[in-house]
Amino acid sequence: MKVRISRDRLVEGIGWAVRALPARPVIPALASFRLTAADGTLTISAYDYEVSAGIEVSAEVGRPGEILVPGRLLADIARALPRDHPVDLSVDPARARVTCAGSYFALPLPALADYPATPPLPETAGTVSAAGFAEAVAQVAIAAARDESLPVLTAIRLHLAHDALILAATDRYRLAVRRLPWRPATEDPARTALVPARVLADLTKHPGAGEDLRLALGPEPGRRGLLGLAGGGRHATTRLLDHEFPRYDWLFDNETTAVATIDAAALIEAVRRVSLVVTRNAPVRLSFARDSLRIEAGTTDQAEARATVPVAMTGEPTRVAFNPTHLLDGLAALRTPTARLVFSAPTKPTVLTDDTHADEPERTNGSDDPNSPAEPNKHAGSPNRDADAPSASEPPDYRYLLMPMRGT
């Protein structure tokens, strides 16, 4: 192999492929990047048996070839090379040589035969805006659990419908659902997949402006299903989780008692200030009146804080308490300057949405116990209900449901 490539392109390629480079490889070969040079491109890829990531970057290929190089070491070297200078990669029988502006490195060559075959992209299911999909994943991933004890709750449920993609995630104390348009490749694209939230969020960071993302979904022979992503010269696969996601349709079924509209930035600032006195697992308390919202935290025998912000309120005055981190996560995920909070009974969940569907109140429902999570399999046998089917009144594109806490 003999390749010349710009330093910045090399760093960009390594920055993408490193997502699949394992910190503790199962076999030594997986600690390497696979470099393939051909037809004016250098393909940099990595694999850890669960996730694969590869990228094609333009390069001057003097001699095509394929090698393995130590991944972390090459990443460190590439970042340390001087900017605005070309990088030359060449191979002798024993080592890979990296030269740039007077700098020289020689790297060992792990045996290519030891590297496992990476899974190919499954059949294309359709295409979606890369930026739109990345935004949707970020909005939903905040509600996924970090605790691996219940793997299904660490996933994003991705449902492929004819007219939309529907993403959902929950940690039992909150639920985020996002709907976005896409272009299916078949007339009947209906499929559902559970994708590890952390992996999907990482693979969709920094999308290319104006680019389309190709979604591929299918089985891998003898193993779990695969989700593939491809676009802008980048491609990745991740194995899916083999679990049943909790039904969440019943959480949006109760009558609305009040709706509050408020400046999202003002509410975020007030909650952050008041949260300075919040002790572990304690809530912030929100009291909604006709034109003002009082936010409180703490107790009279310890530190206390209070803030008031303007609000537009319809319906009954409402008192509710939330985990401040969960509330701030939802507010930060909104795409409009104004937030809309929809309330039902005091012990039922609150729905937070962008203020883009203010003409009709949301319908919500939830657990009877304000301090207990929504049970994953509750109402799983509800007849003839589809969590992904559009209702007569189309719901907002983004809904973030919060379980209240005791403390009102």
C-alpha positions as CSV (number, residue, x, y, z in Angstrom):
1,M,0.0,0.0,0.0
2,K,1.1,3.5,-0.8
3,V,-1.2,6.5,0.0
4,R,-1.0,10.3,0.4
5,I,-3.8,12.0,2.3
6,S,-4.3,15.3,4.0
7,R,-3.8,15.4,7.7
8,D,-7.3,16.7,8.3
9,R,-9.0,14.1,6.2
10,L,-7.1,11.4,8.1
11,V,-8.1,12.8,11.4
12,E,-11.7,13.1,10.3
13,G,-11.8,9.5,9.1
14,I,-10.2,8.1,12.3
15,G,-12.6,10.2,14.4
16,W,-15.5,8.4,12.8
17,A,-14.1,4.9,12.8
18,V,-12.9,5.1,16.4
19,R,-16.6,4.7,17.5
20,A,-16.3,1.0,16.9
21,L,-12.8,0.5,18.2
22,P,-13.1,-1.5,21.4
23,A,-11.5,-0.3,24.7
24,R,-11.0,-4.0,25.7
25,P,-10.9,-6.0,22.5
26,V,-11.9,-9.7,22.7
27,I,-9.1,-10.6,20.4
28,P,-5.9,-8.5,19.8
29,A,-6.7,-7.9,16.1
30,L,-9.8,-5.8,17.0
31,A,-7.6,-3.2,18.6
32,S,-6.6,-2.2,15.0
33,F,-8.0,-0.1,12.3
34,R,-8.5,-1.8,9.0
35,L,-7.1,0.4,6.2
36,T,-8.1,-0.3,2.6
37,A,-6.7,1.8,-0.3
38,A,-8.3,1.6,-3.8
39,D,-9.7,3.9,-6.5
40,G,-8.8,7.2,-5.0
41,T,-10.1,6.5,-1.5
42,L,-8.8,5.3,1.8
43,T,-11.4,3.3,3.8
44,I,-10.8,3.4,7.6
45,S,-12.9,0.9,9.6
46,A,-13.2,-0.7,13.0
47,Y,-15.3,-3.5,14.5
48,D,-16.0,-4.9,18.0
49,Y,-18.4,-7.7,17.2
50,E,-21.4,-5.5,18.2
51,V,-20.7,-2.3,16.3
52,S,-18.9,-1.7,13.0
53,A,-18.0,1.8,11.6
54,G,-16.2,2.7,8.4
55,I,-15.6,5.8,6.3
56,E,-14.2,6.5,2.8
57,V,-12.0,9.5,2.6
58,S,-10.4,10.8,-0.6
59,A,-6.7,10.1,-1.0
60,E,-4.0,9.7,-3.7
61,V,-3.5,6.0,-4.0
62,G,-0.1,5.1,-5.4
63,R,-0.5,1.5,-4.7
64,P,-3.7,-0.2,-3.5
65,G,-3.7,-2.6,-0.6
66,E,-5.2,-3.5,2.8
67,I,-3.5,-3.5,6.2
68,L,-4.2,-3.5,9.9
69,V,-2.6,-0.8,12.1
70,P,-2.8,-0.3,15.9
71,G,-5.9,1.9,16.3
72,R,-5.3,4.1,19.3
73,L,-1.7,4.6,18.4
74,L,-2.6,5.8,14.9
75,A,-5.3,8.1,16.3
76,D,-2.8,9.7,18.6
77,I,-0.2,10.1,15.9
78,A,-2.7,11.6,13.4
79,R,-3.8,14.2,15.9
80,A,-0.2,15.2,16.7
81,L,0.8,15.7,13.1
82,P,1.2,19.3,11.8
83,R,-1.8,20.8,10.1
84,D,-1.9,21.7,6.4
85,H,0.6,19.1,5.4
86,P,0.1,15.8,3.5
87,V,0.5,12.5,5.2
88,D,2.2,9.6,3.4
89,L,1.4,6.0,4.4
90,S,3.5,3.2,3.0
91,V,4.1,-0.4,3.9
92,D,7.2,-2.6,3.8
93,P,7.0,-6.3,4.6
94,A,7.2,-5.7,8.4
95,R,5.8,-2.3,9.2
96,A,3.6,0.6,8.2
97,R,5.4,3.9,7.8
98,V,3.8,7.3,8.4
99,T,5.6,10.5,7.4
100,C,4.5,14.1,7.5
101,A,6.5,17.3,7.3
102,G,9.7,15.8,8.6
103,S,7.9,13.6,11.2
104,Y,8.3,9.8,10.9
105,F,6.6,6.9,12.6
106,A,6.9,3.1,12.0
107,L,4.0,0.9,13.2
108,P,3.7,-2.8,13.6
109,L,1.4,-4.7,11.2
110,P,-1.0,-7.1,12.9
111,A,-1.9,-10.1,10.8
112,L,-4.8,-9.3,8.5
113,A,-5.9,-12.9,8.6
114,D,-6.7,-12.6,12.3
115,Y,-9.3,-9.9,11.7
116,P,-12.9,-11.2,11.7
117,A,-15.2,-10.5,8.8
118,T,-17.4,-7.5,9.4
119,P,-21.1,-7.7,8.7
120,P,-22.4,-6.2,5.4
121,L,-25.1,-3.6,5.4
122,P,-28.6,-5.2,5.4
123,E,-31.2,-4.4,2.8
124,T,-32.1,-0.7,2.6
125,A,-35.4,0.1,4.3
126,G,-35.5,3.8,3.3
127,T,-33.8,7.2,3.6
128,V,-34.2,10.1,6.0
129,S,-32.6,13.5,6.5
130,A,-29.3,12.8,8.4
131,A,-29.7,16.0,10.4
132,G,-33.3,15.3,11.2
133,F,-32.6,11.8,12.3
134,A,-29.7,12.9,14.5
135,E,-31.9,15.5,16.2
136,A,-34.6,12.9,16.8
137,V,-32.2,10.4,18.3
138,A,-30.7,13.1,20.6
139,Q,-34.2,14.1,21.8
140,V,-35.2,10.5,22.6
141,A,-31.9,9.1,23.9
142,I,-32.1,11.4,27.0
143,A,-35.0,9.2,28.3
144,A,-33.1,5.8,27.9
145,A,-31.9,4.1,31.1
146,R,-28.1,4.0,31.8
147,D,-28.5,1.0,34.1
148,E,-27.7,-2.2,32.2
149,S,-29.7,-4.4,34.7
150,L,-32.8,-4.1,32.4
151,P,-31.3,-4.0,28.9
152,V,-34.6,-3.2,27.1
153,L,-34.7,0.2,28.9
154,T,-31.3,1.1,27.5
155,A,-32.7,1.0,24.0
156,I,-34.4,3.3,21.5
157,R,-37.4,1.7,19.9
158,L,-37.3,2.5,16.2
159,H,-40.5,1.8,14.3
160,L,-40.6,2.1,10.6
161,A,-44.1,3.0,9.4
162,H,-45.3,4.0,5.9
163,D,-45.5,7.7,6.6
164,A,-43.1,8.3,9.5
165,L,-40.3,7.0,11.7
166,I,-41.3,6.8,15.3
167,L,-38.5,6.7,18.0
168,A,-39.2,6.1,21.7
169,A,-37.2,5.5,24.8
170,T,-38.0,5.2,28.5
171,D,-36.3,4.6,31.8
172,R,-39.7,4.0,33.5
173,Y,-39.7,7.5,35.1
174,R,-39.9,9.4,31.8
175,L,-40.7,8.7,28.2
176,A,-39.6,10.5,25.0
177,V,-41.3,9.9,21.7
178,R,-40.4,11.6,18.4
179,R,-42.0,11.2,15.0
180,L,-40.3,12.4,11.8
181,P,-40.8,11.9,8.0
182,W,-38.8,9.6,5.9
183,R,-38.9,7.9,2.4
184,P,-39.4,4.2,2.7
185,A,-37.9,2.0,0.0
186,T,-40.9,-0.4,-0.1
187,E,-44.7,-0.1,-0.1
188,D,-44.9,-1.9,3.2
189,P,-41.9,-0.9,5.3
190,A,-43.5,-1.7,8.7
191,R,-40.6,-2.9,10.9
192,T,-39.6,-2.4,14.5
193,A,-36.1,-2.6,16.0
194,L,-34.6,-2.0,19.4
195,V,-31.3,-0.2,19.1
196,P,-28.9,0.5,22.0
197,A,-29.4,4.1,22.7
198,R,-25.8,5.0,23.6
199,V,-24.6,3.4,20.3
200,L,-27.2,5.1,18.1
201,A,-26.6,8.5,19.7
202,D,-22.9,8.2,19.1
203,L,-23.3,7.0,15.5
204,T,-25.6,9.9,14.6
205,K,-23.5,12.8,16.1
206,H,-22.3,15.5,13.7
207,P,-24.4,14.7,10.6
208,G,-23.4,16.2,7.3
209,A,-25.5,19.3,6.4
210,G,-28.1,18.5,3.7
211,E,-27.1,14.8,3.5
212,D,-29.5,11.9,3.4
213,L,-29.0,8.9,5.6
214,R,-29.8,5.4,4.4
215,L,-31.4,3.1,7.0
216,A,-30.9,-0.6,6.5
217,L,-32.6,-3.2,8.6
218,G,-32.3,-7.0,8.5
219,P,-31.2,-10.2,10.0
220,E,-27.6,-11.4,10.2
221,P,-27.4,-15.1,9.6
222,G,-27.1,-17.0,12.9
223,R,-27.1,-13.8,15.0
224,R,-29.4,-11.0,16.2
225,G,-30.8,-8.5,13.7
226,L,-28.7,-5.6,12.4
227,L,-29.4,-1.9,11.9
228,G,-27.2,-0.3,9.2
229,L,-26.6,3.4,8.6
230,A,-24.9,4.8,5.5
231,G,-24.5,8.3,4.0
232,G,-21.8,10.8,3.1
233,G,-19.2,8.1,2.7
234,R,-19.8,6.8,6.2
235,H,-21.3,3.5,7.1
236,A,-22.0,1.6,10.4
237,T,-23.9,-1.4,11.7
238,T,-25.0,-2.2,15.2
239,R,-26.6,-5.4,16.5
240,L,-30.1,-5.1,17.8
241,L,-31.5,-6.0,21.2
242,D,-33.8,-9.0,21.3
243,H,-36.4,-7.8,23.7
244,E,-40.0,-6.5,23.8
245,F,-40.3,-2.8,24.4
246,P,-42.9,-1.7,27.0
247,R,-46.2,-0.5,25.5
248,Y,-46.6,3.2,25.9
249,D,-49.8,4.1,24.1
250,W,-51.9,3.9,27.3
251,L,-49.8,6.7,28.8
252,F,-51.4,9.2,26.5
253,D,-55.0,8.4,27.2
254,N,-56.4,10.6,30.1
255,E,-58.3,13.8,29.8
256,T,-56.4,17.1,30.2
257,T,-57.1,19.3,33.2
258,A,-54.7,22.2,32.4
259,V,-52.3,23.5,29.9
260,A,-49.4,25.8,30.6
261,T,-47.3,27.7,28.0
262,I,-44.0,29.2,29.1
263,D,-40.7,30.6,27.8
264,A,-38.4,27.5,27.7
265,A,-35.2,29.4,28.3
266,A,-36.7,31.3,31.3
267,L,-37.9,28.1,32.8
268,I,-34.6,26.4,32.3
269,E,-32.7,29.2,34.0
270,A,-35.2,29.3,37.0
271,V,-35.1,25.5,37.5
272,R,-31.2,25.5,37.4
273,R,-31.1,28.3,40.0
274,V,-33.6,26.7,42.4
275,S,-31.9,23.3,41.9
276,L,-28.8,24.6,43.6
277,V,-30.4,23.7,47.0
278,V,-31.8,20.3,45.9
279,T,-30.4,17.4,47.8
280,R,-30.1,13.9,46.3
281,N,-33.4,12.4,45.0
282,A,-35.3,15.5,46.1
283,P,-37.7,17.3,43.6
284,V,-38.3,20.8,42.5
285,R,-41.9,21.9,43.2
286,L,-43.9,23.8,40.6
287,S,-47.1,25.7,41.4
288,F,-48.9,27.0,38.3
289,A,-51.4,29.8,38.6
290,R,-53.2,31.8,35.8
291,D,-50.3,34.0,34.9
292,S,-47.3,32.9,37.0
293,L,-45.3,29.8,37.9
294,R,-43.6,29.5,41.3
295,I,-40.6,27.1,41.5
296,E,-39.4,26.0,44.9
297,A,-37.0,23.5,46.4
298,G,-35.5,22.7,49.8
299,T,-37.1,22.7,53.3
300,T,-37.5,25.3,56.0
301,D,-34.9,23.5,58.3
302,Q,-32.3,23.4,55.4
303,A,-31.5,25.4,52.4
304,E,-34.4,26.8,50.4
305,A,-34.8,28.5,47.1
306,R,-37.7,30.0,45.1
307,A,-38.2,31.7,41.7
308,T,-41.2,33.0,39.8
309,V,-41.6,33.2,36.0
310,P,-44.5,34.3,33.8
311,V,-46.8,31.6,32.4
312,A,-50.0,31.4,30.3
313,M,-52.3,28.9,32.0
314,T,-55.6,27.5,31.0
315,G,-57.6,25.1,33.2
316,E,-57.2,24.3,36.9
317,P,-54.3,25.7,39.0
318,T,-51.8,22.9,39.3
319,R,-49.1,21.8,41.7
320,V,-46.6,19.2,40.7
321,A,-43.0,18.1,41.6
322,F,-40.4,16.7,39.2
323,N,-36.9,15.3,39.3
324,P,-35.0,18.5,38.2
325,T,-32.6,16.7,35.9
326,H,-35.4,15.0,34.1
327,L,-37.3,18.3,33.7
328,L,-34.2,20.1,32.4
329,D,-33.4,17.3,30.0
330,G,-36.8,17.5,28.4
331,L,-36.8,21.3,28.2
332,A,-33.3,21.3,26.5
333,A,-34.6,18.9,23.9
334,L,-37.4,21.2,22.7
335,R,-37.1,22.8,19.3
336,T,-39.2,25.9,19.9
337,P,-38.6,28.9,22.3
338,T,-41.9,28.1,24.0
339,A,-42.6,25.0,26.0
340,R,-46.1,23.5,26.5
341,L,-46.9,21.4,29.6
342,V,-50.1,19.4,29.6
343,F,-51.5,18.1,32.9
344,S,-54.1,15.6,33.9
345,A,-54.8,14.2,37.4
346,P,-52.2,15.1,40.1
347,T,-50.8,11.6,40.2
348,K,-50.7,11.2,36.4
349,P,-47.8,12.0,34.1
350,T,-47.2,15.5,32.6
351,V,-46.5,15.8,28.9
352,L,-44.0,18.3,27.7
353,T,-44.0,19.3,24.0
354,D,-42.9,21.9,21.6
355,D,-45.5,24.7,21.4
356,T,-46.5,23.9,17.8
357,H,-49.8,22.2,18.3
358,A,-51.5,24.6,20.7
359,D,-54.9,24.3,19.1
360,E,-55.9,21.1,20.8
361,P,-54.9,19.8,24.3
362,E,-52.8,16.6,24.6
363,R,-54.3,13.5,26.2
364,T,-52.2,11.9,28.9
365,N,-52.3,9.0,31.3
366,G,-49.9,7.1,33.6
367,S,-49.2,5.3,36.8
368,D,-51.4,5.6,39.9
369,D,-48.4,5.9,42.1
370,P,-46.6,9.2,41.6
371,N,-43.3,7.7,42.9
372,S,-43.5,4.4,40.9
373,P,-42.4,3.9,37.3
374,A,-44.6,2.9,34.6
375,E,-44.6,-0.9,34.6
376,P,-43.1,-2.3,31.3
377,N,-45.8,-4.8,30.6
378,K,-48.9,-3.0,32.0
379,H,-51.8,-2.9,29.5
380,A,-49.7,-5.1,27.1
381,G,-52.9,-7.0,26.3
382,S,-55.0,-3.9,25.5
383,P,-57.1,-4.9,22.4
384,N,-56.5,-3.5,19.0
385,R,-54.1,-0.7,20.0
386,D,-51.0,0.3,18.1
387,A,-48.6,2.7,19.8
388,D,-47.4,3.8,16.4
389,A,-50.7,4.3,14.7
390,P,-51.6,8.0,14.1
391,S,-54.7,9.2,16.1
392,A,-57.6,11.1,14.7
393,S,-55.9,14.2,16.1
394,E,-52.2,14.0,15.1
395,P,-50.0,14.3,18.2
396,P,-47.0,16.7,18.3
397,D,-43.9,15.5,16.6
398,Y,-42.1,15.4,20.0
399,R,-43.6,14.4,23.4
400,Y,-41.7,14.1,26.6
401,L,-43.6,12.5,29.4
402,L,-42.6,13.1,33.0
403,M,-43.7,11.1,36.1
404,P,-44.4,13.4,39.0
405,M,-42.7,12.9,42.4
406,R,-44.1,13.3,45.9
407,G,-43.3,16.7,47.3
408,T,-46.1,19.0,46.1
